[in-house]
Amino acid sequence: MKTGFIGLGHMGSAMATNLLKAGHEVTVFNRSPGKSRSLLELGAHGATDVAGACHGEVVITMLADDIAVADTVLGKDGVIASLAPGAIHMSMSTISVALSKRLAQAHQQAGQRYVVATVMGRPDMAAAAKLFIFAGGDPATVEVCRPLLDALGQKTSNIGPEPSAANLVKLTGNFLQAAVIEALGEAIALAGKAGIDRRAYVEVLTSTVFTAPAFKIFGPLIAEGKFEPAFPAPLGYKDILLALAAAESLRVPMPLASLLHDRFLRLFAQGGEKLDWSAIGAFATEDASDRPTAITSSMSSAP
């Protein structure tokens, strides 16, 4: 398919690469220059602006937050101003439910089609085309995008005809992952203070009862105090804020999400903006200790 791809961060670059490998014709654009070189070498076309990436059947956006998406899609010479009638915008960014609804309305008024295809998975899963994808929107339009989705992930789940439902599912998924981080942090802190080897403890748990990927990914990071920014903490914080905003609009109390919100604020107050979001899992150990902990060391050595 003739496809535009906007947003070439760690996830976006890997995803665009897989589209090229699957034989799709891809035109790429990134707001910050210099990230398209490897994709051009693989055969991608380079666009100099948003409009240049909107000449195909589908344009995909994979951007960091609401501000970037709103500017790219709704701004002057943005996606809506540039996309042909009947063409598809597939939003794969993690954005608010409110903005997603706004985009759906704007595309409908412009005679364009809009689907959401949020993803779960870290950059290594994106590179391996093993993402889990949650699709929302008109089923026929989602099916048009199926060849692209199949090139990007191992499974696509159709959430329903409302595009923003897929955004909400992604936000709740990230909330659950952050909750796992907090729970692991507390359990590891308790076991460690009792004199149990933290790494051995995590190995026992993740090889028996708690074998889900979240436990296997975050448990060792917390036990070893290695918080390299595979998923930068500010993005995790952003997703908790968006989940809380959705909860407020629906009058759903989320006390655990409020706790996670405060954990992230504490991380940033101590200088941990450049760490992986799993770094919030180290606070339970810090609370239980009168000595510097792994998170303190990670923050002092962070670039």
C-alpha positions as CSV (number, residue, x, y, z in Angstrom):
1,M,0.0,0.0,0.0
2,K,1.1,3.6,-0.6
3,T,1.5,4.9,2.9
4,G,2.8,7.9,4.7
5,F,4.5,7.6,8.1
6,I,4.9,10.6,10.4
7,G,7.0,10.2,13.6
8,L,10.3,8.4,13.5
9,G,11.2,7.9,17.2
10,H,12.4,4.6,18.5
11,M,9.0,3.0,17.9
12,G,8.1,4.8,14.7
13,S,11.4,4.1,12.9
14,A,11.2,0.3,13.7
15,M,7.6,0.2,12.5
16,A,8.3,2.1,9.2
17,T,11.2,-0.3,8.6
18,N,8.8,-3.3,8.9
19,L,6.4,-1.7,6.5
20,L,9.2,-1.3,3.9
21,K,10.4,-4.9,4.5
22,A,6.8,-6.1,3.9
23,G,6.8,-4.4,0.4
24,H,4.7,-1.3,1.1
25,E,5.6,2.0,-0.5
26,V,6.4,4.3,2.4
27,T,7.0,8.1,2.5
28,V,8.4,9.2,5.8
29,F,8.5,12.5,7.7
30,N,9.8,13.5,11.1
31,R,9.5,17.0,12.6
32,S,13.1,16.8,13.8
33,P,15.4,16.2,10.9
34,G,18.0,13.5,10.6
35,K,16.0,10.4,11.6
36,S,15.0,9.2,8.1
37,R,18.5,8.2,6.7
38,S,18.3,4.5,7.4
39,L,14.8,4.3,6.1
40,L,15.7,6.1,2.9
41,E,18.5,3.6,2.4
42,L,15.9,0.8,2.6
43,G,13.8,2.5,-0.1
44,A,11.6,4.9,1.7
45,H,10.7,8.2,0.1
46,G,11.4,11.3,2.1
47,A,8.9,14.1,2.7
48,T,10.0,17.6,3.6
49,D,6.7,18.4,5.4
50,V,3.5,16.8,6.7
51,A,1.7,17.4,3.4
52,G,4.3,15.4,1.5
53,A,3.5,12.3,3.6
54,C,-0.2,12.5,2.9
55,H,-0.4,11.6,-0.8
56,G,-1.1,7.9,-0.3
57,E,-4.0,5.7,0.7
58,V,-3.1,5.8,4.3
59,V,-1.0,8.1,6.5
60,I,0.1,6.8,9.9
61,T,1.0,9.1,12.8
62,M,3.2,7.8,15.6
63,L,3.9,10.8,17.8
64,A,4.8,11.5,21.4
65,D,1.7,13.2,22.9
66,D,-1.5,15.2,22.3
67,I,0.4,18.4,21.5
68,A,2.4,16.9,18.8
69,V,-0.5,15.0,17.3
70,A,-2.9,18.0,17.4
71,D,-0.2,20.2,15.7
72,T,0.5,17.7,13.1
73,V,-3.0,16.7,12.3
74,L,-5.1,19.8,12.9
75,G,-2.5,22.5,12.2
76,K,-2.1,24.6,9.1
77,D,-0.9,22.4,6.2
78,G,-1.4,19.4,8.6
79,V,-2.9,15.9,7.9
80,I,-6.5,17.0,7.6
81,A,-5.6,19.9,5.3
82,S,-3.5,17.6,3.1
83,L,-5.2,14.2,3.0
84,A,-7.4,13.4,0.1
85,P,-11.1,12.8,0.6
86,G,-11.7,9.1,1.4
87,A,-8.1,8.5,2.4
88,I,-7.3,7.1,5.8
89,H,-5.5,8.5,8.8
90,M,-4.4,5.7,11.1
91,S,-3.4,7.2,14.5
92,M,-1.1,4.9,16.4
93,S,0.0,7.4,19.0
94,T,-0.9,7.1,22.7
95,I,-3.2,10.2,23.1
96,S,-6.2,11.3,25.1
97,V,-9.7,10.0,24.5
98,A,-10.8,13.6,24.1
99,L,-8.3,14.4,21.4
100,S,-9.1,11.2,19.5
101,K,-12.8,12.1,19.5
102,R,-11.9,15.6,18.2
103,L,-9.8,14.0,15.4
104,A,-12.6,11.6,14.4
105,Q,-15.0,14.5,14.1
106,A,-12.6,16.7,12.1
107,H,-11.8,13.8,9.6
108,Q,-15.5,13.1,9.2
109,Q,-16.2,16.8,8.3
110,A,-13.3,16.7,5.8
111,G,-14.7,13.5,4.1
112,Q,-11.7,11.5,5.3
113,R,-11.5,8.2,7.2
114,Y,-10.0,7.8,10.7
115,V,-9.0,4.7,12.6
116,V,-7.0,4.2,15.8
117,A,-4.5,1.4,16.1
118,T,-2.7,1.8,19.4
119,V,0.2,-0.6,20.2
120,M,1.5,-2.4,23.2
121,G,5.2,-3.3,23.2
122,R,8.6,-1.9,23.7
123,P,11.0,-0.9,20.9
124,D,12.5,-4.5,20.6
125,M,9.0,-5.8,20.0
126,A,8.4,-3.1,17.4
127,A,11.6,-4.0,15.6
128,A,10.6,-7.7,15.6
129,A,7.1,-6.8,14.3
130,K,5.6,-8.4,17.4
131,L,3.5,-5.6,18.7
132,F,0.0,-6.1,20.1
133,I,-2.4,-3.8,18.3
134,F,-5.8,-2.4,19.4
135,A,-7.8,-1.2,16.5
136,G,-10.9,1.1,16.7
137,G,-13.0,2.5,13.9
138,D,-15.2,1.5,11.1
139,P,-14.6,-2.3,10.6
140,A,-14.4,-1.9,6.8
141,T,-11.7,0.8,7.1
142,V,-9.8,-1.3,9.6
143,E,-9.8,-4.1,7.1
144,V,-8.4,-1.8,4.4
145,C,-5.5,-1.3,6.8
146,R,-5.0,-5.0,7.6
147,P,-1.9,-5.5,5.4
148,L,-0.2,-2.7,7.3
149,L,-1.3,-4.0,10.7
150,D,-0.1,-7.5,9.8
151,A,3.3,-6.1,9.0
152,L,3.6,-4.4,12.3
153,G,2.3,-6.7,14.9
154,Q,1.7,-10.3,16.0
155,K,-2.0,-9.7,16.8
156,T,-4.6,-7.1,16.1
157,S,-7.7,-6.9,18.3
158,N,-10.6,-5.0,17.0
159,I,-12.1,-3.0,19.9
160,G,-15.2,-1.7,18.1
161,P,-16.5,1.0,15.8
162,E,-15.6,3.9,18.1
163,P,-12.0,4.9,17.3
164,S,-11.3,6.4,20.8
165,A,-12.2,3.1,22.5
166,A,-8.8,1.8,21.3
167,N,-7.1,4.8,22.9
168,L,-8.8,4.1,26.2
169,V,-7.8,0.4,26.0
170,K,-4.2,1.5,25.5
171,L,-4.3,3.9,28.4
172,T,-5.7,1.2,30.7
173,G,-3.1,-1.2,29.5
174,N,-0.3,1.2,30.4
175,F,-2.0,1.9,33.8
176,L,-1.9,-1.8,34.5
177,Q,1.8,-2.0,33.5
178,A,2.6,0.8,35.9
179,A,0.6,-0.9,38.6
180,V,2.7,-4.0,38.1
181,I,5.9,-1.9,38.4
182,E,4.6,-0.5,41.8
183,A,3.6,-3.9,43.1
184,L,6.9,-5.5,42.0
185,G,8.8,-2.7,43.7
186,E,7.0,-3.2,47.0
187,A,7.4,-7.0,46.9
188,I,11.1,-6.8,46.0
189,A,11.7,-4.3,48.7
190,L,10.2,-6.6,51.3
191,A,12.0,-9.7,50.1
192,G,15.3,-7.8,49.9
193,K,15.1,-6.3,53.3
194,A,14.4,-9.8,54.7
195,G,17.8,-10.8,53.3
196,I,16.5,-12.7,50.2
197,D,18.6,-12.2,47.1
198,R,16.5,-9.8,44.9
199,R,17.5,-11.3,41.6
200,A,16.9,-14.9,42.7
201,Y,13.5,-13.8,44.1
202,V,12.4,-12.3,40.8
203,E,13.7,-15.4,38.9
204,V,11.6,-17.7,41.2
205,L,8.4,-15.5,40.7
206,T,8.7,-15.0,37.0
207,S,9.5,-18.7,36.2
208,T,6.6,-20.0,38.2
209,V,3.4,-18.1,39.0
210,F,4.0,-14.7,37.4
211,T,5.1,-15.5,33.9
212,A,3.4,-12.6,32.1
213,P,5.8,-10.4,30.0
214,A,5.3,-7.4,32.3
215,F,6.7,-9.3,35.3
216,K,9.6,-10.7,33.2
217,I,10.5,-7.3,31.8
218,F,10.2,-5.1,34.9
219,G,11.1,-7.5,37.7
220,P,14.8,-7.8,36.7
221,L,15.1,-4.0,36.0
222,I,13.8,-3.2,39.5
223,A,15.9,-6.0,41.2
224,E,19.1,-4.9,39.5
225,G,18.4,-1.2,39.6
226,K,19.0,-0.8,35.9
227,F,16.7,1.9,34.5
228,E,17.8,2.6,31.0
229,P,15.2,4.7,29.1
230,A,13.6,2.1,26.8
231,F,10.3,3.8,27.7
232,P,11.1,7.3,29.2
233,A,9.4,8.0,32.5
234,P,7.8,11.3,31.2
235,L,5.8,9.2,28.6
236,G,4.6,6.9,31.4
237,Y,3.6,9.8,33.5
238,K,1.7,11.3,30.5
239,D,-0.2,8.1,30.1
240,I,-1.2,8.0,33.8
241,L,-2.4,11.6,33.5
242,L,-4.5,10.7,30.4
243,A,-6.0,7.7,32.2
244,L,-6.9,9.9,35.1
245,A,-8.5,12.4,32.8
246,A,-10.6,9.7,31.1
247,A,-11.6,8.4,34.6
248,E,-12.6,11.9,35.7
249,S,-14.8,12.4,32.6
250,L,-16.6,9.1,33.3
251,R,-16.7,9.5,37.1
252,V,-14.6,6.5,37.8
253,P,-12.3,6.6,40.9
254,M,-8.8,5.3,40.3
255,P,-6.9,5.6,43.6
256,L,-4.0,3.4,42.4
257,A,-3.6,5.7,39.4
258,S,-3.4,8.6,41.7
259,L,-0.6,6.9,43.7
260,L,1.3,6.2,40.4
261,H,0.9,9.9,39.5
262,D,2.6,10.9,42.7
263,R,5.4,8.3,42.2
264,F,6.2,9.9,38.9
265,L,6.2,13.3,40.4
266,R,8.6,12.1,43.1
267,L,10.9,10.6,40.4
268,F,11.0,13.9,38.5
269,A,11.6,15.9,41.7
270,Q,14.7,13.8,42.3
271,G,16.0,14.3,38.8
272,G,14.9,11.0,37.1
273,E,13.3,12.3,34.0
274,K,15.8,10.5,31.8
275,L,15.2,7.0,33.3
276,D,12.9,4.2,32.2
277,W,9.5,4.4,33.8
278,S,10.2,1.3,35.8
279,A,12.4,3.5,38.0
280,I,9.3,4.3,40.1
281,G,9.5,0.7,41.3
282,A,12.7,1.5,43.3
283,F,10.9,3.9,45.7
284,A,9.7,1.1,47.9
285,T,13.3,0.0,48.5
286,E,14.3,3.6,49.1
287,D,11.5,4.1,51.6
288,A,12.7,1.0,53.5
289,S,16.4,1.9,53.6
290,D,18.5,4.5,55.4
291,R,21.2,4.2,52.6
292,P,21.4,5.4,49.0
293,T,19.5,3.0,46.7
294,A,19.7,1.9,43.1
295,I,17.5,4.7,41.9
296,T,19.8,7.3,43.5
297,S,22.8,5.8,41.6
298,S,20.9,5.6,38.3
299,M,19.9,9.2,38.5
300,S,23.4,10.4,39.3
301,S,24.7,8.5,36.3
302,A,21.9,9.3,33.8
303,P,23.0,11.3,30.8
